[in-house]
Amino acid sequence: MYFRILMPLAYDTSTPSGKLHLALGACLSFNILFNYAQCVRTDPGAPPDLFDAAEVGAEGGGPLVLVNETPSRQRWCRKCQNVKPVLAHHCSVCGRCVLKMDHHCPWMNNCVGLRNYRYFFLFLFYLWLGCAYAVAMCYGPVAGEPDIELLRMLLARYLGYSYERRHSSTVHGVPLSEAQRSAVLFSLILAFSVFLALSLLLFWHVFLVFTAQTTIDFYTNREHARAARRAGRVWANDCDLGPSRNWQEAFDERGWFWWLLWAAPRLRPHMGSGLTPPFASAEAVRRDKKDEA
């Protein structure tokens, strides 16, 4: 719709502004399709059998296993008959435990976990940007439509800015045909509806990334916090390293330009093991030891 109808209507692709919009539309389309395909085809990650370690026995709370040559009490999955690392959960659809599982997404036909969460988030992000861009492109040509005119009038009255009536749907002063008007109006309504829905979902996941949680663990952590309050204690998420570090951990980007590279297309999935995520308490101990030295 954008390349066949809207772009030729709104811009001359031989001009610099037309080429810029054409490149922007192509960039958004590529990132949407690339991240969707990568999320679908990338395995989210699963725990190896007993962490490739020997079970040495336990008395409740899960078996005692050797993790990085250190005895560690781990959760145990009765369905998989295997250890279940921190943030891992059993997916009843996939029939296995998934590392840092967020949810099972039917639209991806895949679990969203450690190795493909980056692609899922970027798919939402670029689709959200694409819908916002489509709304901006579609609004001008159909701003004179009766329904749009009524919405503009109500917004103007509510927000207190001047309102100027438009009498027809035009592009560069040329009236749109009935087919063009219907196509642009349909695109506007569809893009705006998806934009509103995606805004809620995207900003929910921004919150989760900033606070080092998954969708599943958010509800678990909420119960832990409530239980701590009833006991007169304060509960803290030990995986929370601060917004900046949490963002780097989620998107597996480090270095000087992590704030830019997190949104870049990348074939390599998350390289972390997902077995022992960095903990805030361990980071604090390391900092204290470094200060003492």
Residue pairs with C-beta under 8 A, 6 or more apart in sequence:
1 183
1 187
2 25
2 134
2 137
2 187
3 22
3 25
5 180
5 183
5 184
6 134
6 137
6 138
6 184
6 187
7 13
7 18
7 21
7 22
7 25
9 141
9 171
9 176
9 180
9 184
10 21
10 137
10 140
10 141
10 171
11 17
11 18
11 21
11 22
12 18
13 19
13 22
21 137
24 133
25 133
28 126
28 129
28 130
28 133
29 130
30 265
31 122
31 126
31 265
32 123
32 126
32 127
32 130
34 265
35 119
35 120
35 122
35 123
35 126
35 265
36 108
36 119
36 123
38 116
38 119
38 267
38 269
39 105
39 108
39 110
39 112
39 116
39 119
39 120
39 123
40 108
40 109
40 110
42 110
42 115
42 116
42 119
42 269
43 115
43 116
44 98
44 99
44 101
44 110
44 111
44 112
44 113
44 114
44 115
44 116
44 117
45 98
45 99
45 100
45 113
45 114
45 115
45 270
45 274
46 96
46 97
46 98
46 99
47 80
47 82
47 83
47 84
47 85
47 88
47 97
47 99
47 274
47 275
49 82
50 63
50 65
50 82
50 83
51 65
51 66
51 67
51 74
51 83
51 85
51 275
53 65
53 66
53 67
54 65
54 66
55 63
55 64
55 65
56 63
56 64
56 65
56 66
56 71
57 63
57 64
58 64
58 73
61 73
61 75
62 73
62 74
62 75
62 76
62 83
62 84
63 74
63 76
63 83
64 71
64 72
64 73
64 74
65 71
65 72
65 74
65 83
66 72
67 74
67 275
67 276
68 276
74 83
74 84
74 85
75 83
75 84
75 85
75 86
75 88
76 82
76 83
76 84
77 83
77 84
77 90
77 97
79 90
79 95
80 90
80 96
80 97
82 97
84 90
84 97
85 99
85 274
85 275
85 276
86 239
86 276
86 277
87 99
87 100
87 101
87 214
87 217
87 239
87 274
87 277
88 97
88 98
88 99
88 100
88 101
88 274
89 97
89 98
89 101
89 216
90 96
90 97
90 98
91 97
91 98
91 101
91 104
91 111
93 104
93 111
94 104
94 111
98 111
98 113
98 114
99 113
99 114
99 115
99 274
99 275
100 113
100 114
100 117
100 214
100 274
100 277
101 111
101 112
101 113
101 214
101 216
102 112
102 113
102 117
102 120
102 208
102 214
102 215
102 216
103 111
103 112
103 214
103 215
103 216
104 110
104 111
104 112
105 111
105 112
105 120
108 120
110 116
112 120
113 274
114 270
114 272
114 274
115 269
115 270
115 274
116 269
116 270
117 250
117 270
118 250
118 251
118 252
118 262
118 266
118 269
118 270
119 269
121 205
121 209
121 250
121 251
122 263
122 265
124 198
124 201
124 202
124 205
125 202
125 263
127 194
127 198
128 195
128 198
128 199
128 202
131 191
131 192
131 194
131 195
131 198
132 195
134 187
134 188
134 191
135 188
135 191
135 192
135 195
138 184
138 185
138 187
138 188
138 191
139 148
139 188
140 171
141 169
141 170
141 171
141 176
141 180
141 181
141 184
142 148
142 169
142 176
142 181
142 184
142 185
142 188
143 149
143 152
143 166
143 169
144 166
144 167
144 168
144 169
144 170
145 169
145 181
145 185
148 185
148 188
149 165
149 166
152 163
153 163
156 162
156 163
157 163
168 175
169 175
169 176
169 181
169 184
170 176
176 184
208 214
208 215
208 218
209 246
209 247
209 250
210 243
210 246
210 247
211 237
211 240
211 246
212 237
212 239
212 240
212 241
212 246
212 249
212 250
213 221
213 237
213 239
221 235
221 237
224 235
225 235
227 235
228 234
228 235
229 235
236 280
237 280
238 279
238 280
238 281
239 277
239 278
239 279
239 280
240 246
240 280
241 249
241 278
241 280
241 283
245 278
247 258
247 262
248 254
248 258
248 262
249 272
249 277
249 278
251 258
251 262
252 270
252 271
252 272
253 261
253 262
255 261
